[in-house]
Amino acid sequence: FEAAILSHSDLDHYGGFDGLFEQDNLFFRNIYTNGFMERKAARDTDILGARVKHNGVDYITSLVTDLASLTQFLSTASNFQGKKYPTMFKGALDAGKFTNFRMLAVEDQFVPGFAPGQNDVELELLGPILEDAGGTKGLRWFGDPGKTKNGHSVAVRIRYRGVTIFAGGDLNIPSENLMLKHHAGAAALPSTEADRLRLVDAARPKLSALFAKACHHGSSDVSPAFLSALNPLGTIISSGDDEAFSHPRADTLGTIGKCSRGG
């Protein structure tokens, strides 16, 4: 395969690769992730790496961004012993299952090789959003490891023969608000309805799609303004009938209907 994108390190978003990496004649040229690599830590809150504070905001800067930093991280088993995500990569790397490894971020603009004119399929990157963390780049901390790794899912707008599809992994309200501000070029979230509408209009050229895969399986942790900027004609929800989180949530279904375009 030319490439595989693992949106983030939740088991339901990467676990299937265990089986793929075990196939004798199956290989990948490129593996792309959001840069987080889970590790052993004295505190559960540090499993994505230590945080640094810059201008009152916490960031994680210990990111695995390329093959060299992945190899270095995996060279010390005590870094990650007992963590399934890095252990999977260790086995795949040792078995020669991929050639290149790289973190994706919005500053890349497109997945390498899938920019306009390079391929029949365009893969435009809308997240994660790297920010200045005091002289180095980092990903913003959203309050706990789960929200942080979910919120920085690799978000892609796929374009094929005039059809656009948005896929955003497990984005949540904090990350969707960050994406809205970034893609609208806004410094702050709106305080009035008129400002909200202006923000949505400014972000829509970058975010809108004909179809969207609902983030986080239809969780209620979703921003109506973000859904309005997506403004899809149809939304696909990936969720099992018998799962523990009651996804999709009823209020989310209503919000999707309210914020989508008419047929």
Backbone as JSON, one array per atom type, in Angstrom:
{
  "sequence": "FEAAILSHSDLDHYGGFDGLFEQDNLFFRNIYTNGFMERKAARDTDILGARVKHNGVDYITSLVTDLASLTQFLSTASNFQGKKYPTMFKGALDAGKFTNFRMLAVEDQFVPGFAPGQNDVELELLGPILEDAGGTKGLRWFGDPGKTKNGHSVAVRIRYRGVTIFAGGDLNIPSENLMLKHHAGAAALPSTEADRLRLVDAARPKLSALFAKACHHGSSDVSPAFLSALNPLGTIISSGDDEAFSHPRADTLGTIGKCSRGG",
  "N": [[0.84, -1.19, 0.0], [0.41, 2.28, -0.71], [0.05, 4.18, 1.36], [-0.92, 4.51, 4.83], [-3.15, 5.94, 7.11], [-3.3, 6.51, 10.45], [-5.57, 7.71, 12.51], [-5.49, 8.38, 15.27], [-4.43, 7.3, 18.58], [-6.44, 5.53, 19.69], [-7.81, 2.39, 20.44], [-9.93, 1.42, 18.84], [-9.48, 2.74, 16.52], [-7.05, 2.01, 15.52], [-6.54, -0.68, 15.99], [-7.05, -2.71, 14.12], [-4.83, -2.75, 12.49], [-2.93, -4.39, 13.6], [-3.5, -7.01, 12.69], [-3.14, -6.59, 9.94], [-0.4, -5.94, 9.77], [0.62, -8.4, 10.34], [0.31, -9.92, 8.1], [1.89, -11.84, 5.64], [2.66, -10.94, 3.03], [2.11, -8.24, 2.85], [2.68, -4.82, 2.79], [3.61, -1.42, 3.66], [4.32, 1.7, 2.18], [4.26, 4.2, 3.44], [3.52, 5.26, 6.73], [1.3, 7.18, 8.52], [0.64, 9.34, 11.27], [-0.79, 11.14, 14.14], [1.27, 12.06, 15.66], [1.43, 11.58, 18.42], [2.75, 9.31, 20.8], [2.11, 6.76, 22.89], [3.27, 6.17, 26.23], [5.05, 4.69, 29.05], [4.47, 6.08, 32.22], [4.89, 7.94, 35.27], [2.63, 9.23, 36.12], [-0.75, 8.94, 35.1], [-1.67, 11.03, 33.59], [0.46, 11.78, 32.08], [0.93, 10.1, 29.94], [1.05, 10.72, 27.25], [3.27, 12.23, 27.1], [5.36, 14.72, 28.7], [4.16, 17.98, 29.72], [4.45, 21.37, 28.56], [4.24, 24.81, 29.44], [3.05, 27.67, 27.8], [2.45, 31.01, 27.37], [0.28, 30.74, 29.1], [-0.99, 28.42, 28.25], [-1.11, 24.89, 28.06], [1.03, 22.57, 26.41], [1.89, 19.64, 24.53], [5.0, 18.61, 23.61], [6.68, 16.53, 23.11], [6.75, 14.84, 20.64], [6.44, 12.2, 18.24], [7.74, 12.43, 15.27], [8.89, 11.51, 12.9], [10.61, 8.84, 11.08], [13.13, 8.5, 12.25], [12.82, 9.56, 14.87], [10.84, 7.84, 15.79], [12.19, 5.37, 15.73], [14.15, 5.91, 17.64], [12.57, 6.3, 19.95], [11.43, 3.74, 20.22], [13.64, 2.26, 20.77], [14.17, 1.88, 23.41], [12.75, -0.26, 25.44], [11.58, 0.06, 27.93], [10.37, 2.51, 27.81], [7.82, 2.17, 26.85], [6.69, -0.24, 27.59], [4.07, -2.51, 27.89], [2.23, -0.89, 26.67], [-0.02, -0.92, 24.08], [-0.17, 0.39, 21.57], [2.47, 1.6, 20.81], [3.88, -0.82, 20.98], [2.8, -2.33, 18.9], [3.79, -0.88, 16.7], [6.52, -1.32, 17.11], [6.79, -4.08, 16.59], [5.99, -4.07, 13.88], [7.9, -2.39, 12.71], [10.3, -3.81, 13.21], [9.77, -6.01, 11.63], [9.92, -4.98, 9.13], [7.68, -3.8, 7.92], [6.9, -1.31, 7.06], [8.15, 1.52, 5.2], [8.5, 4.26, 5.56], [7.79, 6.7, 8.09], [5.71, 9.14, 9.52], [4.6, 12.13, 11.11], [1.56, 13.83, 10.58], [0.32, 17.13, 9.96], [-1.61, 20.19, 9.97], [-0.09, 22.17, 8.79], [1.25, 20.9, 6.77], [-0.46, 20.89, 4.68], [-1.32, 19.07, 2.55], [-1.62, 15.47, 2.38], [1.41, 13.88, 1.71], [2.09, 13.48, -1.74], [-0.54, 13.57, -2.47], [-1.56, 16.03, -3.21], [-3.24, 18.7, -5.06], [-3.25, 17.93, -8.51], [-1.33, 15.95, -8.3], [-2.42, 13.47, -8.03], [-5.3, 11.39, -8.64], [-6.91, 11.46, -6.44], [-7.36, 13.83, -3.89], [-5.98, 14.67, -0.76], [-6.56, 16.65, 1.68], [-5.22, 18.27, 4.49], [-6.67, 19.08, 7.55], [-6.27, 19.05, 10.23], [-4.1, 17.54, 12.73], [-3.44, 20.66, 14.57], [-0.51, 22.2, 14.85], [1.12, 24.3, 17.22], [2.92, 27.24, 18.36], [4.99, 26.61, 21.04], [6.65, 28.05, 22.68], [9.14, 28.45, 21.28], [9.37, 25.93, 20.22], [7.4, 23.45, 18.47], [4.13, 22.34, 19.36], [1.33, 20.27, 20.45], [-1.82, 21.23, 21.58], [-2.94, 20.85, 24.96], [-5.87, 19.31, 26.06], [-7.02, 18.88, 28.53], [-7.21, 16.21, 29.49], [-5.62, 12.99, 28.85], [-7.18, 11.39, 27.08], [-9.08, 13.16, 25.84], [-7.23, 14.8, 24.62], [-5.67, 13.24, 22.81], [-7.75, 12.32, 21.2], [-8.8, 14.77, 20.29], [-6.8, 15.74, 18.68], [-6.89, 14.2, 16.42], [-5.98, 13.02, 13.17], [-7.31, 14.94, 10.68], [-9.02, 14.95, 7.67], [-9.82, 16.23, 4.47], [-11.24, 14.76, 1.84], [-11.03, 14.68, -1.66], [-12.49, 13.7, -4.63], [-13.02, 13.5, -7.95], [-14.76, 15.74, -7.89], [-16.32, 15.23, -5.67], [-16.48, 15.76, -2.23], [-15.32, 14.67, 0.93], [-15.42, 14.66, 4.4], [-13.35, 13.54, 7.01], [-12.83, 13.04, 10.33], [-11.85, 11.56, 12.52], [-11.85, 11.32, 16.01], [-12.64, 13.92, 16.82], [-13.39, 16.64, 19.12], [-15.27, 19.06, 21.13], [-13.37, 21.09, 22.16], [-11.22, 20.79, 20.3], [-12.52, 21.14, 17.86], [-13.36, 23.78, 18.09], [-10.85, 25.0, 18.11], [-9.99, 24.36, 15.52], [-11.94, 25.71, 14.04], [-11.3, 28.41, 14.65], [-8.69, 28.52, 13.63], [-8.95, 27.92, 10.85], [-10.67, 29.89, 10.08], [-9.19, 32.09, 10.51], [-9.4, 33.49, 12.89], [-9.0, 35.18, 16.03], [-10.3, 34.65, 18.38], [-13.12, 32.95, 19.9], [-16.53, 33.54, 18.91], [-18.73, 35.92, 20.52], [-21.27, 36.7, 20.1], [-24.3, 35.98, 18.24], [-24.24, 36.98, 15.65], [-21.48, 37.25, 15.25], [-20.79, 34.59, 15.43], [-21.96, 33.52, 13.13], [-20.44, 34.84, 11.2], [-17.94, 33.73, 11.71], [-18.41, 31.02, 11.06], [-18.99, 31.31, 8.3], [-16.51, 32.21, 7.42], [-14.87, 30.03, 7.92], [-15.96, 28.02, 6.41], [-15.14, 27.68, 3.59], [-12.78, 26.16, 3.86], [-13.55, 23.95, 5.38], [-15.99, 22.8, 4.55], [-17.92, 20.1, 3.17], [-19.29, 17.65, 0.92], [-20.06, 15.25, 2.0], [-19.83, 13.82, 5.27], [-18.03, 12.04, 7.76], [-19.27, 11.31, 10.82], [-17.78, 12.72, 13.68], [-16.2, 10.94, 16.3], [-18.07, 8.85, 16.42], [-20.66, 9.83, 16.57], [-20.83, 11.11, 19.02], [-21.92, 13.3, 21.71], [-20.17, 15.31, 22.19], [-19.68, 17.68, 20.52], [-19.37, 20.52, 18.38], [-21.86, 22.78, 17.46], [-21.36, 24.99, 15.78], [-19.11, 24.16, 14.38], [-20.17, 21.95, 12.98], [-21.93, 23.38, 11.4], [-20.13, 24.73, 9.79], [-19.02, 22.59, 8.4], [-21.31, 21.7, 7.03], [-22.64, 19.45, 5.63], [-24.11, 17.45, 2.96], [-24.81, 14.87, 3.46], [-24.35, 12.66, 6.28], [-22.32, 10.17, 7.62], [-22.44, 7.76, 10.12], [-20.35, 5.96, 12.13], [-20.91, 3.42, 14.11], [-21.51, 0.85, 16.45], [-24.38, -1.31, 16.99], [-24.66, -2.33, 19.52], [-23.09, -1.05, 21.71], [-21.17, 0.53, 24.35], [-21.52, 3.26, 24.79], [-23.79, 4.51, 23.94], [-23.91, 5.61, 21.37], [-25.06, 6.64, 18.16], [-25.65, 9.82, 19.79], [-28.81, 11.21, 20.69], [-29.18, 14.01, 20.72], [-27.09, 14.8, 19.16], [-27.75, 13.75, 16.66], [-29.92, 15.37, 16.1], [-28.64, 17.86, 15.95], [-26.92, 17.47, 13.79], [-28.83, 17.22, 11.76], [-29.95, 19.82, 11.85], [-27.77, 21.43, 11.18], [-26.94, 20.69, 8.67], [-26.89, 20.85, 5.06], [-29.75, 21.3, 2.91], [-31.41, 18.86, 0.78]],
  "CA": [[0.0, 0.0, 0.0], [1.15, 3.54, -0.73], [0.01, 4.87, 2.65], [-1.97, 4.26, 5.81], [-3.29, 7.03, 8.07], [-3.9, 6.14, 11.73], [-6.02, 9.03, 12.96], [-5.01, 8.6, 16.62], [-4.09, 6.06, 19.27], [-7.52, 4.8, 20.34], [-7.76, 1.03, 19.9], [-10.92, 1.21, 17.78], [-9.03, 3.43, 15.32], [-5.8, 1.45, 15.01], [-6.37, -2.07, 16.35], [-7.07, -3.59, 12.95], [-3.53, -2.82, 11.83], [-2.22, -5.56, 14.12], [-3.7, -8.11, 11.75], [-2.54, -6.26, 8.65], [1.05, -6.04, 9.88], [1.0, -9.81, 10.45], [0.18, -10.58, 6.81], [3.24, -12.07, 5.1], [2.97, -10.22, 1.79], [1.46, -6.93, 2.88], [3.63, -3.81, 3.25], [3.21, -0.03, 3.47], [5.4, 2.67, 1.95], [4.17, 5.3, 4.4], [2.59, 5.24, 7.85], [1.09, 8.54, 9.01], [-0.08, 9.44, 12.54], [-0.91, 12.51, 14.64], [2.48, 12.44, 16.39], [1.46, 11.09, 19.79], [3.15, 7.93, 21.04], [1.85, 6.53, 24.31], [4.46, 5.72, 26.94], [4.92, 4.47, 30.48], [4.68, 7.34, 32.94], [4.57, 7.88, 36.69], [1.24, 9.69, 36.26], [-1.55, 8.63, 33.92], [-1.84, 12.23, 32.77], [1.67, 12.02, 31.28], [1.19, 9.0, 29.01], [1.35, 11.27, 25.93], [4.48, 13.03, 27.23], [5.28, 15.84, 29.63], [3.58, 19.2, 29.16], [5.11, 22.65, 28.78], [3.27, 25.91, 29.44], [3.46, 28.84, 27.04], [1.37, 32.0, 27.35], [-0.86, 30.25, 29.87], [-1.59, 27.24, 27.63], [-0.27, 23.69, 28.12], [1.26, 21.88, 25.15], [2.76, 18.46, 24.51], [6.01, 18.82, 22.57], [7.46, 15.29, 22.9], [6.02, 14.17, 19.57], [7.2, 11.32, 17.35], [7.41, 13.12, 14.02], [9.46, 10.87, 11.71], [11.12, 7.49, 11.31], [14.26, 8.55, 13.18], [12.34, 9.73, 16.26], [10.14, 6.61, 16.15], [13.22, 4.37, 16.02], [14.77, 6.26, 18.91], [11.6, 6.04, 21.01], [11.23, 2.31, 20.37], [14.9, 1.6, 21.1], [14.17, 1.62, 24.86], [11.46, -0.91, 25.7], [10.99, 0.56, 29.18], [9.58, 3.7, 27.48], [6.45, 1.88, 26.41], [6.31, -1.6, 27.94], [2.69, -2.65, 28.31], [1.38, -0.02, 25.86], [-0.29, -1.67, 22.85], [0.06, 1.2, 20.36], [3.87, 1.56, 20.39], [4.3, -2.2, 20.81], [2.41, -2.7, 17.55], [4.76, -0.28, 15.77], [7.79, -1.98, 17.3], [6.75, -5.32, 15.83], [5.92, -3.78, 12.45], [9.19, -1.84, 12.3], [11.27, -4.91, 13.21], [9.43, -6.92, 10.53], [10.06, -4.27, 7.86], [6.35, -3.67, 7.33], [6.73, 0.0, 6.44], [9.4, 2.16, 4.8], [8.57, 5.63, 6.07], [6.87, 7.02, 9.18], [5.69, 10.59, 9.63], [3.47, 12.84, 11.68], [0.87, 14.78, 9.71], [-0.25, 18.31, 10.62], [-2.27, 21.07, 9.02], [0.9, 22.97, 8.06], [1.65, 20.15, 5.58], [-1.51, 21.22, 3.7], [-1.85, 17.85, 1.94], [-0.86, 14.25, 2.57], [2.41, 13.83, 0.63], [1.71, 12.73, -2.93], [-1.98, 13.68, -2.73], [-1.91, 17.43, -3.42], [-3.86, 18.89, -6.37], [-2.39, 17.69, -9.66], [-0.42, 14.84, -8.08], [-3.13, 12.21, -7.92], [-6.74, 11.53, -8.85], [-7.48, 11.73, -5.12], [-6.69, 14.84, -3.07], [-6.15, 14.49, 0.68], [-6.22, 17.93, 2.3], [-5.12, 18.14, 5.94], [-7.33, 20.12, 8.32], [-5.8, 18.9, 11.6], [-4.01, 18.41, 13.91], [-2.88, 22.0, 14.42], [0.68, 22.49, 15.66], [1.21, 25.69, 17.65], [4.16, 27.63, 19.01], [4.99, 26.3, 22.47], [7.81, 28.7, 23.27], [10.35, 28.12, 20.53], [9.2, 24.63, 19.6], [6.01, 23.2, 18.11], [3.45, 21.38, 20.22], [-0.11, 20.1, 20.34], [-2.48, 21.78, 22.76], [-3.51, 19.94, 25.94], [-7.3, 19.54, 26.18], [-7.53, 18.6, 29.86], [-6.84, 14.86, 29.89], [-5.02, 12.32, 27.69], [-8.18, 10.93, 26.12], [-9.57, 14.29, 25.05], [-6.13, 15.38, 23.86], [-5.34, 12.43, 21.63], [-8.93, 12.36, 20.33], [-8.96, 16.09, 19.69], [-5.77, 15.95, 17.66], [-7.0, 13.21, 15.35], [-5.71, 13.5, 11.81], [-8.56, 15.29, 10.02], [-8.73, 15.0, 6.24], [-10.9, 16.45, 3.5], [-10.95, 13.96, 0.65], [-11.7, 15.17, -2.87], [-12.36, 12.77, -5.75], [-13.95, 13.79, -9.05], [-15.75, 16.73, -7.51], [-16.99, 14.85, -4.44], [-15.65, 16.0, -1.06], [-15.7, 13.9, 2.11], [-14.67, 15.04, 5.6], [-13.14, 12.47, 7.99], [-12.16, 13.73, 11.43], [-11.51, 10.74, 13.69], [-12.63, 11.53, 17.24], [-12.6, 15.33, 17.24], [-14.32, 17.02, 20.18], [-15.57, 20.5, 21.13], [-12.17, 21.94, 22.22], [-10.44, 20.74, 19.06], [-13.31, 21.72, 16.78], [-13.27, 25.23, 18.25], [-9.51, 25.39, 17.66], [-9.98, 24.27, 14.06], [-12.75, 26.82, 13.52], [-10.52, 29.65, 14.74], [-7.53, 28.45, 12.74], [-9.32, 27.97, 9.43], [-11.34, 31.17, 9.82], [-8.25, 33.18, 10.77], [-9.95, 34.28, 14.0], [-8.2, 35.15, 17.25], [-11.11, 34.22, 19.52], [-14.45, 32.46, 19.57], [-17.5, 34.64, 18.91], [-19.54, 36.12, 21.72], [-22.64, 36.99, 19.67], [-24.78, 35.14, 17.15], [-23.74, 37.55, 14.39], [-20.07, 36.89, 15.14], [-20.73, 33.15, 15.18], [-22.26, 33.31, 11.71], [-19.29, 35.3, 10.43], [-16.89, 32.73, 11.89], [-18.79, 29.86, 10.26], [-18.81, 31.66, 6.89], [-15.08, 32.34, 7.12], [-14.24, 28.71, 7.98], [-16.62, 27.06, 5.52], [-14.37, 27.3, 2.4], [-11.78, 25.15, 4.18], [-14.09, 22.8, 6.09], [-17.23, 22.24, 4.04], [-17.81, 18.88, 2.37], [-20.59, 17.1, 0.54], [-20.37, 14.18, 2.95], [-18.96, 13.82, 6.45], [-18.11, 10.95, 8.72], [-19.47, 11.94, 12.12], [-16.65, 12.56, 14.58], [-16.37, 10.18, 17.54], [-19.18, 7.9, 16.36], [-21.91, 10.49, 16.93], [-20.8, 11.59, 20.4], [-22.51, 14.62, 21.93], [-19.07, 16.25, 22.37], [-19.56, 18.24, 19.17], [-19.69, 21.94, 18.29], [-22.81, 23.11, 16.38], [-20.73, 25.9, 14.81], [-18.23, 23.35, 13.53], [-21.04, 21.22, 12.05], [-22.44, 24.35, 10.43], [-19.05, 25.0, 8.83], [-18.95, 21.41, 7.54], [-22.5, 21.85, 6.19], [-22.67, 18.34, 4.67], [-25.37, 16.98, 2.42], [-25.08, 13.62, 4.17], [-23.4, 12.3, 7.32], [-22.22, 8.74, 7.91], [-22.08, 7.54, 11.53], [-19.76, 4.65, 12.37], [-21.18, 3.04, 15.49], [-22.18, -0.45, 16.56], [-25.71, -1.3, 17.58], [-24.6, -2.77, 20.91], [-21.85, -0.52, 22.28], [-21.4, 0.99, 25.72], [-21.58, 4.72, 24.94], [-25.06, 5.0, 23.4], [-23.69, 6.39, 20.16], [-25.01, 8.11, 18.21], [-26.52, 10.47, 20.76], [-30.0, 11.8, 20.06], [-29.01, 15.45, 20.5], [-26.17, 14.96, 18.04], [-28.52, 13.53, 15.45], [-30.7, 16.59, 15.83], [-27.73, 18.94, 15.56], [-26.5, 17.16, 12.43], [-29.93, 17.6, 10.87], [-30.12, 21.27, 11.83], [-26.6, 22.12, 10.64], [-26.61, 20.18, 7.34], [-27.59, 21.51, 3.95], [-30.91, 20.6, 2.41], [-31.2, 18.09, -0.43]],
  "C": [[0.87, 1.25, 0.0], [1.19, 4.17, 0.65], [-1.12, 4.36, 3.52], [-1.97, 5.43, 6.78], [-3.99, 6.48, 9.31], [-4.29, 7.44, 12.41], [-5.51, 9.37, 14.35], [-4.94, 7.27, 17.34], [-5.2, 5.53, 20.16], [-7.64, 3.44, 19.65], [-8.74, 0.82, 18.75], [-10.56, 1.95, 16.49], [-7.71, 2.9, 14.78], [-5.69, -0.06, 15.19], [-6.33, -3.02, 15.18], [-5.73, -3.71, 12.25], [-2.67, -3.95, 12.38], [-2.3, -6.72, 13.13], [-3.08, -7.85, 10.4], [-1.03, -6.41, 8.68], [1.52, -7.5, 9.97], [0.9, -10.55, 9.13], [1.54, -10.65, 6.12], [3.58, -11.15, 3.93], [2.31, -8.85, 1.71], [2.41, -5.92, 3.52], [3.08, -2.41, 2.95], [4.45, 0.81, 3.16], [5.42, 3.71, 3.06], [3.15, 5.0, 5.48], [2.51, 6.65, 8.39], [0.26, 8.51, 10.29], [-0.19, 10.91, 12.95], [0.26, 12.92, 15.53], [2.56, 11.97, 17.82], [1.92, 9.64, 19.82], [3.02, 7.65, 22.53], [3.04, 5.84, 24.96], [4.13, 5.39, 28.4], [5.23, 5.79, 31.19], [4.27, 7.16, 34.39], [3.13, 8.29, 36.95], [0.5, 9.38, 34.97], [-1.69, 9.85, 33.01], [-0.65, 12.5, 31.87], [1.92, 10.94, 30.24], [1.45, 9.49, 27.58], [2.63, 12.1, 25.94], [4.26, 14.18, 28.2], [4.75, 17.09, 28.93], [4.46, 20.41, 29.47], [4.06, 23.74, 28.68], [3.86, 27.09, 28.67], [2.27, 29.78, 26.91], [0.09, 31.47, 28.01], [-1.53, 29.01, 29.32], [-0.6, 26.09, 27.72], [-0.19, 23.03, 26.75], [2.07, 20.62, 25.4], [3.71, 18.62, 23.33], [6.82, 17.56, 22.28], [6.73, 14.41, 21.89], [6.97, 13.29, 18.75], [6.84, 11.73, 15.93], [7.92, 12.43, 12.76], [10.04, 9.52, 12.08], [12.27, 7.48, 12.31], [13.8, 8.68, 14.63], [11.53, 8.53, 16.72], [11.15, 5.53, 16.54], [13.88, 4.63, 17.36], [13.83, 5.95, 20.08], [11.5, 4.55, 21.29], [12.5, 1.57, 20.77], [15.01, 1.26, 22.59], [12.81, 1.07, 25.26], [10.79, -0.38, 26.96], [10.19, 1.84, 28.95], [8.1, 3.37, 27.34], [5.95, 0.5, 26.81], [4.88, -1.64, 28.48], [1.72, -1.76, 27.54], [1.22, -0.63, 24.47], [0.09, -0.89, 21.59], [1.53, 1.2, 19.94], [4.4, 0.14, 20.2], [3.96, -2.72, 19.42], [3.41, -2.14, 16.53], [6.13, -0.93, 15.89], [7.85, -3.27, 16.5], [6.76, -5.09, 14.34], [7.25, -3.24, 11.92], [10.24, -2.95, 12.21], [11.03, -5.86, 12.04], [9.53, -6.25, 9.16], [8.75, -4.04, 7.15], [6.08, -2.29, 6.75], [8.1, 0.63, 6.21], [9.59, 3.51, 5.46], [7.51, 5.83, 7.14], [6.91, 8.53, 9.36], [4.43, 11.09, 10.32], [2.88, 13.77, 10.63], [0.33, 15.94, 10.54], [-0.78, 19.25, 9.56], [-1.27, 21.9, 8.22], [1.44, 22.22, 6.84], [0.71, 20.42, 4.4], [-2.14, 19.97, 3.08], [-1.01, 16.65, 2.37], [0.14, 14.16, 1.42], [1.99, 12.92, -0.53], [0.25, 12.87, -3.31], [-2.44, 15.14, -2.75], [-2.57, 17.57, -4.79], [-2.86, 18.7, -7.5], [-1.45, 16.52, -9.51], [-1.1, 13.49, -8.19], [-4.59, 12.44, -8.25], [-7.46, 11.87, -7.56], [-6.67, 12.82, -4.43], [-7.01, 14.58, -1.6], [-5.64, 15.74, 1.38], [-6.26, 17.79, 3.81], [-5.73, 19.35, 6.64], [-6.95, 20.09, 9.8], [-4.94, 17.65, 11.69], [-3.27, 19.72, 13.63], [-1.71, 22.17, 15.39], [0.72, 23.98, 15.99], [2.57, 25.97, 18.27], [4.04, 27.37, 20.52], [6.23, 26.87, 23.14], [9.11, 28.3, 22.6], [10.35, 26.75, 19.91], [7.72, 24.43, 19.29], [5.41, 22.15, 19.03], [1.98, 21.3, 19.9], [-0.76, 20.47, 21.67], [-3.07, 20.67, 23.64], [-4.98, 20.29, 26.16], [-7.88, 19.06, 27.5], [-7.27, 17.2, 30.38], [-6.31, 14.12, 28.66], [-6.03, 11.89, 26.63], [-8.68, 12.05, 25.22], [-8.47, 14.86, 24.15], [-5.81, 14.55, 22.63], [-6.53, 12.35, 20.67], [-9.0, 13.68, 19.56], [-7.95, 16.39, 18.61], [-5.75, 14.81, 16.65], [-6.59, 13.84, 14.02], [-7.06, 13.71, 11.12], [-8.28, 15.58, 8.55], [-10.0, 15.36, 5.47], [-10.48, 15.77, 2.2], [-11.72, 14.54, -0.53], [-11.42, 14.2, -4.01], [-13.45, 13.07, -6.77], [-15.1, 14.7, -8.61], [-16.53, 16.41, -6.25], [-16.02, 15.07, -3.27], [-16.22, 15.26, 0.15], [-14.82, 14.35, 3.27], [-14.57, 13.83, 6.53], [-12.29, 13.03, 9.12], [-11.87, 12.89, 12.65], [-12.44, 11.0, 14.86], [-12.52, 12.98, 17.73], [-13.65, 15.61, 18.3], [-14.47, 18.54, 20.2], [-14.3, 21.35, 21.23], [-11.38, 21.96, 20.92], [-11.22, 21.34, 17.89], [-13.31, 23.25, 16.87], [-11.91, 25.75, 17.8], [-9.42, 25.37, 16.14], [-10.79, 25.39, 13.43], [-11.95, 28.11, 13.52], [-9.38, 29.64, 13.73], [-7.94, 28.65, 11.29], [-10.11, 29.22, 9.07], [-10.39, 32.35, 9.99], [-8.71, 34.07, 11.9], [-9.08, 34.12, 15.24], [-8.97, 34.58, 18.44], [-12.44, 33.69, 19.02], [-15.45, 33.6, 19.67], [-18.31, 34.72, 20.2], [-20.99, 36.43, 21.37], [-23.01, 36.08, 18.51], [-24.27, 35.67, 15.81], [-22.28, 37.2, 14.17], [-19.91, 35.4, 14.85], [-20.97, 32.86, 13.7], [-21.1, 33.75, 10.83], [-18.14, 34.3, 10.52], [-17.17, 31.5, 11.04], [-18.57, 30.14, 8.77], [-17.34, 31.72, 6.5], [-14.4, 30.97, 7.09], [-14.78, 27.76, 6.92], [-15.82, 26.74, 4.25], [-13.33, 26.23, 2.65], [-12.4, 23.86, 4.72], [-15.26, 22.11, 5.4], [-16.97, 21.02, 3.16], [-19.2, 18.39, 2.01], [-21.03, 16.03, 1.54], [-19.37, 14.24, 4.1], [-19.13, 12.52, 7.2], [-18.21, 11.6, 10.1], [-18.28, 11.68, 13.04], [-17.07, 11.79, 15.84], [-17.71, 9.44, 17.57], [-20.53, 8.52, 16.72], [-21.99, 10.89, 18.38], [-21.45, 12.97, 20.5], [-21.45, 15.69, 22.15], [-18.74, 16.88, 21.03], [-20.02, 19.69, 19.18], [-20.68, 22.2, 17.16], [-22.21, 24.06, 15.34], [-19.82, 25.14, 13.86], [-19.07, 22.56, 12.52], [-21.63, 22.15, 11.01], [-21.4, 24.69, 9.38], [-18.86, 23.81, 7.89], [-20.1, 21.41, 6.54], [-22.65, 20.71, 5.17], [-24.07, 18.09, 4.11], [-25.8, 15.69, 3.12], [-23.99, 13.33, 5.18], [-23.48, 10.81, 7.59], [-21.76, 8.58, 9.35], [-21.59, 6.11, 11.69], [-19.93, 4.29, 13.83], [-21.92, 1.72, 15.52], [-23.53, -0.34, 17.23], [-25.68, -1.61, 19.08], [-23.26, -2.34, 21.51], [-22.18, 0.29, 23.52], [-21.67, 2.48, 25.86], [-22.85, 5.34, 24.37], [-24.85, 5.95, 22.23], [-24.5, 5.78, 19.01], [-26.01, 8.68, 19.2], [-27.66, 11.2, 20.04], [-29.81, 13.28, 19.78], [-28.05, 15.71, 19.36], [-26.87, 14.74, 16.71], [-29.33, 14.76, 15.08], [-29.82, 17.73, 15.35], [-27.23, 18.72, 14.13], [-27.59, 17.58, 11.43], [-30.08, 19.11, 10.74], [-28.99, 21.97, 11.08], [-26.2, 21.64, 9.25], [-27.38, 20.94, 6.28], [-28.78, 20.68, 3.5], [-30.61, 19.88, 1.11], [-31.55, 18.9, -1.67]]
}
